[in-house]
Amino acid sequence: MSIEPRSIAKLVPGDALRTAWERFLADNPGEWSVFVDERTAMPTIASGSGISWLAPGEKASLAVFESRARAFMARYRVLFGDPGATIELDTAASKERRPGVWMLVFRQTVGGIPVEESRFDFHVNGTNLVAFGTHRWGRVAIDPKPVLSATQAQTIIENHIGFDGSVTHEEVAAPLLTILALDPRFEAGLPLWRGPRGAGIAHRLAWRVQFRVPGEVPLWTGEVDAKTGEVLAFYDAAHYASITGGVFPLRSTGQCDQGGCDFPHPMPFTNFVEDGEPSRVTDDFGFFECVSAADPVTTTLSGPYARIDETCGPVSETATCGESFFLGQKAGENCVVASGDSAGNTAAARTAYFHVNRVAQAAREYLPANAWLQNPVTINTNVNQTCNASWGGEINMFRGGNGCGNTGENLGVLVHEWGHGFDQNDGGGYDNTSEAYADTVALLYQRDGCIGWGFFTGGGTCSGYGDTCLECSACVTWTTRAGSPGSPRRRRPRRSALRRWRWALRSRRALRVLPDHGIDPRSGSHRPPGDGL
């Protein structure tokens, strides 16, 4: 169910909801940012400088903060409305996350039946409420008494799937009565809510029926309207395990707003071995299925399209199938890994593995029969040199040092070197120049004209082949906006001319002429003549 958060500052002056929030802001001086959802008329997120929730000398506790939260909801009932349900604290989700930082989660129930996925969250830092927001929270007006029995719901699901008794199935648990918060239009793939404010949620009382086929992983789940008998949904509710790890989206500069911090990404197409079973491979989002949730599972970051050869040592990480398999985030420079990790589980290894798999996956969409794209590329990370990277049948990414960052943690440099391999193996041998080819691959993948941004740790800039770069702290820039004319002027090599032309082709000036050449400017793909935008 989609939402569209809107800042209250963007609401029309005099709007009743905006006026109510302006009164809240007058009551609570300081800087506040408030976004509301037209579907529910509730805040999706409100964050600010804080509202004191502890009296001087009062000790913080979950009970104290629960009392403050309930008083807060009652005081601002004009904002939060009448929930039409019992509000209960979710004690499993509400806790002190770390010293002085608390999170409280409230749920809605009607007649003891939970309203699924509805929640009202409060975040407390020190003594102050600093943020709050809701999800699928609205007035519940529904009779919690079912018309159909659990047995009738089971029969409806069996008829829905055409069960004839030829396949054995096992009931996982007794049918569960629940309340679903749904879009009132009750259709799949619906656009954003454009109906009356606050009327974008409808509630259905439903029986949930679950079963498994012996020896198979899927947890088949059917949901039946407990009053009408309508089948609302039928799906696989199994929670599949996944392998994830810290990856730098662009570069390892520490500037999080510019893609310079690592955060969890899936490890696509990586190997895993479960308790001596044959080796298998995760899907493109790192998901995999366990035979038993209690089994140990191991990965070495080696798959059908890429394999890591970490010079700091081998990668070999193990977790329990039923638990989170997170490879961690950057613990230090180059070969430094977290305590207890294998020597090869470095930030460069994880980052290189992710990006090489992703760019190769994109290339397979265009050249599905290319043999090179169907085989693993070896990526040597933390090679004991600095300020460079290379391709020579394998990708070699160098350590950080001597004023340069670790190139295995730099998206632009990684994909550039992979681009050399693609150039060599695309069916036509190396292009002239291969540097321009590799730059083009990096440009198209990272969508930024500054390739290898963050290559220089001290903020140095590239030479620009005669035009000194003023902003691009990288290896290569494809744009002219961040450069100054060189003195004396030098003749530009072909690589520079090609990359400037290709960057210009992607600029807005080119969008007007692309349709004349049968190219869709929105996607870059070829389209039939006469197929209008």
FENLINZI-V375624 format. One record per run of one state. SS is the DSSP state (hx for helix, st for strand, lp for the rest). FROM is the first residue (numbers start at 1). TO is the last residue. If there is no record, write none. Layout:
# FENLINZI-V375624
SS,FROM,TO
SS,FROM,TO
This chain:
# FENLINZI-V375624
lp,1,4
st,5,7
hx,8,10
lp,11,15
hx,16,27
lp,28,31
st,32,37
lp,38,41
st,42,52
lp,53,61
hx,62,75
lp,76,76
hx,77,80
lp,81,85
st,86,89
lp,90,94
st,95,98
lp,99,100
st,101,110
lp,111,112
st,113,115
lp,116,118
st,119,125
lp,126,127
st,128,135
lp,136,149
hx,150,160
lp,161,169
st,170,171
lp,172,175
st,176,182
lp,183,201
st,202,212
lp,213,219
st,220,225
lp,226,230
st,231,236
lp,237,240
st,241,248
lp,249,255
hx,256,258
lp,259,261
st,262,266
lp,267,270
st,271,274
lp,275,279
st,280,281
lp,282,286
st,287,288
lp,289,295
st,296,299
lp,300,301
st,302,302
lp,303,305
st,306,310
lp,311,316
st,317,320
lp,321,324
st,325,326
lp,327,346
hx,347,366
lp,367,371
hx,372,374
lp,375,376
st,377,386
lp,387,388
st,389,391
lp,392,394
st,395,399
lp,400,400
st,401,401
lp,402,403
st,404,404
lp,405,406
hx,407,409
lp,410,410
hx,411,424
lp,425,433
hx,434,446
lp,447,449
st,450,451
lp,452,455
st,456,456
lp,457,463
hx,464,466
lp,467,467
st,468,469
lp,470,475
st,476,477
lp,478,482
st,483,484
lp,485,493
hx,494,506
lp,507,507
hx,508,517
lp,518,518
st,519,519
lp,520,525
st,526,526
lp,527,533
